[in-house]
Amino acid sequence: MKLQSLVLALATTLTMTTAFAVPAGTWSVAAGVHGVVPKSDNGTVTAGGTLDTPGIDYSVEVDDDIRPTVSGEYFIANNVGIELLAAIPFHHDFTLTDDNGDEVGGKTQHLPPTLSLQYHFDDYNIPMDIKPFVGVGVNYTTFFKERIDISGADLDLDDSFGVAGHIGLDIPFAPTEYFRIDARYIDIETDVELDGDDIGSIDIDPWVYGIAFVKAF
């Protein structure tokens, strides 16, 4: 529902007429930091089963992480831009907990490049000339350096494709320089293999919160 609201907001803005503060052909680059905050209750995996014995169900919890990020945006029309977000690898600890409360830990790294179509509002007489924006796009997340705290076990997390929504505020402090506050919702779900066996999936579905310095050209 949260993502549907973001998509509806973008569709609504594309039908509105505003003064064009960001002309077509403009580039902007943003450098900052973002925190990936997975949703609580990240699903259940089942491990340790055989043909004669059912496996053990483990609930999954994935921790947060904060990393530097960079993005570039090109305006294909007045106030309408295409943005690509990139980052250095995020690092996440995760915990598997069975019904008895016994825990197994693990770690993974991932890169979540996200491509978005964005609309930047203007000429709404907002104090400090703040300019809101909304966007919707697609995310590709690739996982690597997976590890689980089981001796000799091999863990593999599949790459993920999903939709992403984006909202934010640009606060100008010079004609072509801005301070940005933003939030994204990203649909990230990965299938899990342990020693080559499918054991379920992990729903990360994070909110990604960030601040950045933006320079337009």
N, C-alpha and C positions, 0 to 999 in steps of 0.2 A: 504494500500500500504506500509506503514511503517513496519508493521509486516511481510508482505510478503518478504520485502527486508532482514529483519533479518533472516528469515527462509532460504532464498536462500544463504545468507552468511554462515550460519552454514553448509548447505549441501555442499557448495564448499570447505570449510576447511577440511571436513572429507575425501576428496579425495586427500589431499595434504600430502607430506612426509616431516617431519621436524625432527630435533634432539629432543629426548625425554627428556625434562627437568623435567617433573612431572611424575614419574613412577606410574604404576598401583599399587594400594594398599595404596597410600598416602591419608591421611586425612587433611583437613584444616578447620579452624573455623574462622569466621569473626564477629567482633562486631563493630557497627557503628550507624549512623543515616540515615534515608531516609525521603524524602519529597514526599508525594503523591499530584500530581498536576492534578486534573481532567481537561478534555478538556472543552472548553467553550461551551455554549449552550448544556445543559444536557438533552434536550428533553422537552416534554409537557405532563402534566397530566390534567385530566378533572374531576372536583368535583362539588358536589352540585346539580346534576341533578335529575329529577324525570321522571315518565312515560310521563308527560305532558309538562315538562319544561327542555330544554337542560341545561347541566352543563356549568360551567365556565372553560375556558381553562387557564391554568397557565404554563408559561415557567419556567424552573427549572435551577438554578445555584448552583453548589456545590463548597464550599471553599476548599482551600488547608490545609494540616496539615503535621507536622514533628514529628517523633517519633523514639526512639531507636529501633534497629533491631539486629538480630543475624542470622547467616547462617552457615550451615555445608555442606562440600562437600567431597564426596568419589570418588576417581579416579578408575573407572572400567577398564580402559585401559590407555596406555601412553597418557597423555595430554587430556584425555576425562573423565569428571567427572559428577556425579549426585549431584545437590545442592538443599537443602531445605532452603528457606527463611522464617523466622518467625519474629514477632514483638509484642510489647505491643499494645493494641488497639489504632487505629487511631480514632480521633474525628473530625467530619465534621459538620459545620453549612451549611444549605442550605436555599435558598430563592425561594418562588413561587411568580411569578408576573403575574397579569392578564393584559388584554388589556388596562385597564384604569390606569395602573401603581400602583395599590394597591398591597401590598406585604403581604405575610404570611411567617413567619420564622419557622425553625425547626432544629433539631439536630439528629445525629445518631453516633454510634460507629461501627467499623468493624474490623475484623481480616482477613488478606489476605494471608495465607500461599501459597507459590508458589514453585513448584517442576520443576527443569529445567535440561536438558541434555546440557552440555557445552563443548566447545573445546577451549583449551588454546594454543595460538600461541607461538612458540619459535624459536630461532636461525635465526632471521631476521635482526640482527645487529642494533636494534633500540637503540638510545642513552639512557644511564642510565639503560640498560638492561630491559626496560619496556616490559611487556608481555600483549598484548591484548587478549581478549577472547570474544566469542559470545555464546549465548545459546538460546534454545527454550523449552517451557514447558507448564504446565497447572497451572492455578490459581483457588483456591476456596476461595470465600469471604463470610463470614457470618456476618450479620448485627444484632445489638441488641441495646437496650436502645433507640429506636426510639421515637422521640417526635415532635409534631407539635403544633404551638401556636394557637390552636383552642380549646376553653374550652370544656372539656369532650370528645374530639375526640381521637380515637385510630388509630395510624399509624403503619403499618407493612411493612417491606421491605424484600422480599424473598432473599435467598442465591443465589449466582452466581457462575457458572463455566465458564471459558474462557481460551483462549490461552494466552501465555505471551512470549515476546521476551526480550533478555538480551544482552547488550554489556558493555564492561568495560576495564579498564587498571589496571594491578598490577604493582606497582613501588617498587622494592625491596630495603630495607635498611639493611638487614641482610640475611644470607643464607636461613633462613626459615621464614622470616617475611616480610610483604608487606604492603604498603599503597594502598588502592583500591579506584578507582573512577568508578562509574557505573551508568547505566540508564536502566530502563525497561519500556516496553510498555505492559499494561495489559488490556485485554478485560473484563470489568466489566459492566454488565447490570442487574438491579434489577427491578422486578415487584412490583408495589405499591398497597397496599390496605388501604383504609380509612374507618373505622367502618365496616370492612368486605366486602366492595365493591371494585372491581378492578377499579382503576382510571388511569392506564397507566403504563409506565415504565420510569426509569431514566438511561440514558447512562452516566456512569462515565468515562470509558475508559482513565485512567490516564497515564501519564508518571511518573515514580518513580525514583527520582534522589538521589544518596547516596554517602557517603564516609565511609570507614571502615578500621580498623586494621585487618590484616589477619595473622594467625599463622599456619604453616604447620607442620605435624607430620609424 
